[in-house]
Amino acid sequence: MDLSSEPVKKVLAKYKFHDLAIEEIQKVNRIHPDVQIHVGSFTSTDRIQKDLLKLVGNIPVKYQGRIYNLPILMWLLESFPFTPPVCLLRPSPNMVIREGRHVDARGRMFLPGLHNWDHPKSTVNGLMAEMIAKFEEEPPLSTKPSGEAEDPNNLLAFVSALKMNEGGNRSGSVNKVTVIGSGDLGVATVLSIMAKGGVDKLVLIDIPESSTKSGTMDLEIFSLPKVEISKDLSASAGSKVVVVTANAWSNEQSYAGVVQTNVDLYRGIIPGLARHSPNAVLLIASQPVDIMTHVAWRQSGLPPTHVIGAGCNLESERLAHIFNITLVANSTGKQPWVIGEMSDNKVAVWSNATPGIGKHPELSPVSNSTKPLIDRGFELLKGRGHRSWSAALSVADITHSIITDQKKTHSVTTLAQGWGGISAPVFLSLPCVLGTSGSTRLAGVTLSQEDDSKLKESVSSLNNLMTQLKL
């Protein structure tokens, strides 16, 4: 490994921790002498290009008694070794990347060692050892299909066949759901989603930083079919829905300070979840749900249609049940929806209960004649509370609508900007049609002066709180 070439020396001089970087590179050379150092043009996620050092070589992966050399590339950022390398596979023209728990479709690696990087405990040699171990369990490359018969003992050919048959799902589409957080709500959500059905695989990820007590031990003792328990965010890869239940409350005096602890927790998990499952719908159940859904949207970089919160779905379903059973609202041919902030400011609107085939419900405001009915329904809702299992049942119902592409309407937390004259980028509960492509808001309505005032008050308070948080 030549560190004395002029291009390498010129770029290396720009590194913040020049001497430590050289020392770490030399350690790599002692264990992996075939790995070479080069200079290349690196393009960051914000499309800024800069010259950086890169390590290029192969790692030996043992599979079925044979050794295979998998080509890799590691970009060393300017703050290396205090920041981890950006690690990629380098498939040859006859190879294709097999997306999985530790590799995305572009070949970028997402390993526990990268997520938990902590120099000097973390080293490139340790990282390469982890690559070898993980890729021996789950090979990340396969050969491109050809008309010729392949050697059945060849690793890449084997993986190619394995990809077509794994999980028993011939369509290749697996209904995978991940639940983040193993407290009471997280465990109740796992049980509720599995009871609802439609899921091929569910992963429960225990977040050590969460303040909620873990309930994973009992799930491990009484193991459930199709349920995997992990502490590694990469286990979420390929999920269609990711439910976040984790909270990290502190003893801060101010409400903004308390919420900030949750924002800090999210900063460590949301971007990773979005990388591992870029097509997933993020379903937020952490509190306060209006704020945390907004935070998740900002931190994930996902479109707003793919980031929703549990919001007022439970209240809407409860209110509809009360109307149908207690107040005999079926005679009106309408269904009530609870919208707005998860607070005393939430309000209700109506929709036609049974829209035509292929049509979405149409919302209408509460009139003076039906307001007493709505008020009575809200009175009957008081005191019912949000138990873990009741909130979990609501989350499971939302999840089921998404993974089965039901196109069912739910009142969920979504970006409210542009709905009903709302100009601020806040998240509120609104009736949305849910499916595998995410959420679609129903058209806005003109509310009564009283309800409009409540909604505006919520918009103002939520917008004000967001300005106080450090995302």
N, C-alpha and C positions, 0 to 999 in steps of 0.2 A: 504494500500500500504506500504510494508515493505522496507524502505530504510536502515535498520540497518543490514540486512543479510550480511555476509562476502563477498559472490560473488558480490553483488551489490556495496558494499562499495569499493571493490578492483577496479572494473571497473570505478566507478564514480570518483575515485581519478585521473584518467587519463584525465578527461574532462577539457578543457582549462578554462571554466567558471563554475567551480565546484559549487559555491554558487548560482549563477543565475539558473543553471540547477536544483538544488534541489528545489529552490523556485518555479520554473515553474511546476515541477512534483507535488509538494504539492498543487498547485492551481488546477491541474487536479483532484487530489484525493478529493478535497472539492466538486467539481461539479459532478464528475463521480467516486464515491467511489468503484464501482465494477471493474474499470480498474486496472490491476495489472502490477507491474514492474518486469521484468525478465532480465537475462543476456543471450545473444545468440551470435552465430558466424555469423557475417554479411559479405557477399561477395560483394565487390564493382564492378563497371563496368569494371575495369581493373583487375578483378579476385584476388584482394588482400583480404585476410580474416583477420578479427580482431574481438575481443570481444567487443560488444556494449550493451547498455541498450535498452530494447524495452518495449513499453506499449502495453498490450494485453487486449482486452475487446470487448464490444458490443456497438453499437450506436442504439438508438430507432428511427425507421423510421416509420412514420404514413402513411398508404396508404389505401384509401377507408374506412376510419373510424376505421381501426385496426392498432395496433402497432406491428412492427416486429423488432427483434433484429438482426442487421447485424454485423457479426464478423469482427473486424479490428485489424491491427497490425501497430505500428509506431516505426520505428528504430530512435533512437536519436544519431545523429552523434557527434563526439567529440567536435565540435565547437558549439553545441547546447547551448543556444537557439538563437544564432546569425545566425545559418543556420537552415532551416526548417527540420522537420522529413521526413523520407522516409515512405510514407503511403501506406499500402497494404490491400486488402481484404483477409480474411481467409475462403474461402468457405469450407463447410463440404463436405464429400464424395458424398452426394446426390445433391450438388449444382454445377452449372457451372457459370463462369463469363460471364457477358454480356458486351462485349466491347462497349464503347460509347465515348461521349465527355470527360468524366472525369475519365475513367478507361480503361487501355489497356488490352490486352488478358491475361496478366500474373497477373492482379489484382492490378497493381500499379496505384495509383491515381495521376491525374494531375488537380489540382484545382486552381482557381485564387489566393486563399490565399497562396498556395505554391509558385506560380510563382512570386507573389508580396510580399513575406515574408519580414518583416521589424521589427525586435525586437527593442523596447518593444511593439510597436503597435500591432504586430502579436503575438498571443498566441495559445497554443495547444487547449485550450477551445474554442477559436474563430474558430479554424480550424475544430474542431469536430461539431460545430454548422453549419458551412458551408457544411460539409459532409451530415449532416441530411437534410438540405434544398435542396441540389442538388439531393440527392438520393430519396427524396420524389417526385421530378419532373421526374427523370429518374432512376428507380430501377436498380442496377448494377448486380443483381444475378437472376438466374432462376433455376428451378428444372430440373434435368436430365429427359429426356423423359422416360416414362414407359407405359406399356400396361394398367394400371389401370386408371380409370376416376379420374380426379383431382377436388378438390373443386374449383369452379369458383371464389370464393371470396379470394382464397389464392394468396398472392402477387406474389410468385415465379412462380406459375403455370400461372398466368395472364401474367407475363412478358415473359415467354416462348412462349406463343401463340402470344403475341404482336410482338416478334422478327420475326416471320415467315411472318407477314402480313404488317408490317410498310412500308410506302412509296409506297404501291401498286406495288412494284417490286417483282414479284414472283420468279425471279431467285436469289434474295438476293444480287445481285450486283448493287450498286447504283453509277451512274456516278456523283460523287461529286467533285467540284472544289473550291478551296479557293484562293482568291486574297488578298495579304497583302499590305496595303497602300491605303489610300483613297484620294490621290491627283488627279490631272487631268488624269494622266496615269492610275491610279488604277480604277477610275470610268469609263473611256473610255474602259478599258479592260473588266470590268463587262458587259457593254452594248454590246461590240463586241462578247464576248463569248456567251452571251444569244442569240444574233441575229444569230450566227453561228449554234446553236442548238446542240442537243446530250447530254445536261447536265440535270440531274435530280434535282440537288441542287447546288446553288452557295453561298458561304459565303464570304462577304467582311469584313475584319478585319481592323479596324482603329487603327493605331499605334501612340499613343500620342507623342512619341519621334521623329517621322518623321518631317522633316522641311516643307514638302508639306502641303498645306492647305487642310483640310478635306472637301470632297464634300458629306458626308453621309447625311446631313440634307435634301437635295433635294431628295435623294433616299428614305429616310424615309417618306417624304411627299407624293411622287408619287411612292408608293410601287410597286415593280415588283414581279410577280409570281416566286416562286422558289428561291428568293434572300433573304438571311438573313444578317443582319448587326450586328456586334459584336465588342467588344474590348478585347475579351477573346481568347487567342490562342487555348484553348482547343476546341473551336467551329470548328476548322479545322480537327478534328479527323476523320479518315476514308476517307480522300481525295485521289483521284487518281492523281490529279495534283495540286500543290501549286505554284501559280505565285507570285513572290515577286517584287513589284514595289517601295517599300519604299526607300527613301534617307534621309540622315541626314547631309547635308552639313554644314560646319562651316566657320569661317573667318580665318582659318589657312593660313599662308603665303606660306608654301610649298605644293606642290601637294601631296606628301606622307602624310602630316598632314591632308589635306582635305579628302583623301581617308580613313585615319584611323578613322575618325568620322563615316563613313559608316560601317567600320569593327566593331567598338564598338556597333553600332546599331544592326548589324547582330548577334553579340554574345548573345544578349538578346532574339533573336527570332528564329534563325535557329535550335539550338539544340532541342527546344521545338516542333517545327514543325515536325522535324524528329521523335521524340518520338510519337507524336500523329498520324502520318501517315507514318509508317516505310516502306510502299510499294509504296509510292507516287513518282512521278517524280517532282523534284524541278525545276521550270522554272524561271530563274533570268532575270529581266528586269531593275534592278537598274544599275546605272552608277558608274564607268566604268565597263561595263558588263563582259569583259574578266577577270578582277581582282575579281569582286564580285562573279562570278560563281566559281572561284577557292576557294575563301574564304568560300562560302557556302558548297562546297564539303568538305573542311577540317573541318569545324565546325559541319557539320551534321553527319559525319561518314557513310554516305550512299555510295554505290558503284558509281563510276564515270558515269556509264550508266544511273543513276537516278538523276544526277545533270547536267542540261544544261542551256545555256543562250540564249536569243533571238538573239544575235550575228548578223550575216550578212544575216539573213533570208529575211528581208525587201529589202535589196539591191539586193539579188539574184532574188527575185520575180520581182522587178522593172526592173532589167537588162534583164531577160527573156522576160518580156512584151515588152520592147523596141525593142529587137531583133525580136520578132514575129510580132510586128505591124509596127515598123518603118524601121527596117533593113532587114526584110523578111528573118530571119535566119531559118525559117522552112525548107527552101530549102536545108540547110546543114544537116538536120536530127540530130542536136546537140542542147544541152541546156547549157547555161553558168551558172557557180556557182561562187559567190564571197566568198573567203575564207581568213583566216588570222585574223589580229587584226582589231578592229574597229577604224581605223586611216587611214592616207594616204598610209600606207604600205599594205593595203589589195590588193589582186591579184585575178585573175580569172582563172578558169579551165573549161574544157568542159566535158560533159558526153553525151552518147547516149540518145536522148530524150525519146525514148519509149523502154525500156528494155523488154525482154521476160517475160512471166508470171512466177512469183515466183523468178525472177532474179533481182538483184540490178543493178542500173546504173554503168557503168564503166567509171572512170575518165581518162582524157587525158590532157596533157599540151597544152597551147596555142602555136601554131606554128608561124613561121615568117609570113606565108601567112595570118593567121587569126588574128594576133596581131592588125593590123589597125582597124579591125572590133570591137575588144574588147575595144581598146582605144576610138573609136568613141562612143561606148556604155557608157563608163565611163564619157565621156564629157557630154552626154545627161542626166546623172544622177546628175550632179553637180547642186546645187541650190535647189534641191527638199526638202532637210532637213528632220528632224525627228519630225513631229508633234505628239502630244499625241494620236490622233485618228488613225494616220497611223501606229504608233508603236503598238497600241492596236490591230488593225486588224491583224497585223503580229503575235502577241502573241496568238490571238484567233485561228488563222489558225494552229499554232503549237499545241495548246491545243486540238483542234478538232482531229488532227491526232493521238494524244496519246490516248484520251479516247475512240475513235472509232476503235482503233487498225488498222489504215489504212495502216501501213507500207509504208508511203509516205516519200520521201526524202526531207529534209530541210537543209539549211546551218545554223547550230546552234553552239553556243559555247560549246566546249567539251574538255576533257583532250586530248591534242595533243601528249603527250609523246609516242614515238614509231611510229608515223605517218610520212612518208616521211623523215626518218632520224632524227627526232627531239628527242633529248635525255633528255631535261629538262622537269620537270613536270609543264608545263604551259597549260593554256586554250586558245584555238583559235577557230574561226569559221571553221568548216569542214562539208562537206555534210554527213549527218547521216540519217539512216532510223529510223523512230519513230513509236512506238506502246506502248501498255500497259506495256510491259516488259522493256521500256526505250529506249535508243538510241544504234544504231550500226553504227560505222563509216564505210564509204566506204574505199576501199584500197587506199593507197597513190600512188602518181605519182612523176616522176622526173620532176621538174620544170626547166624552163629556168634559166640561170645564174642571170638575172635581178630579176625575181620573187623570186628565191631562196634566193637572198640577202635580199630582203624585208622581207621575212618570218623570216630569221635568225635574222635580226635587231629587229623584233617584239619579238621574243623569248627572246633575250638578255634583252630588256628593261622591259618586263613583269616579267622576272625572277628576275631582279635587284630590281624592286619595291616590289615584294613579300617578299624579304629578309628584307625590311625596315619596314614591317608592324608587329604589335603585334596581333597575332590571339587569 
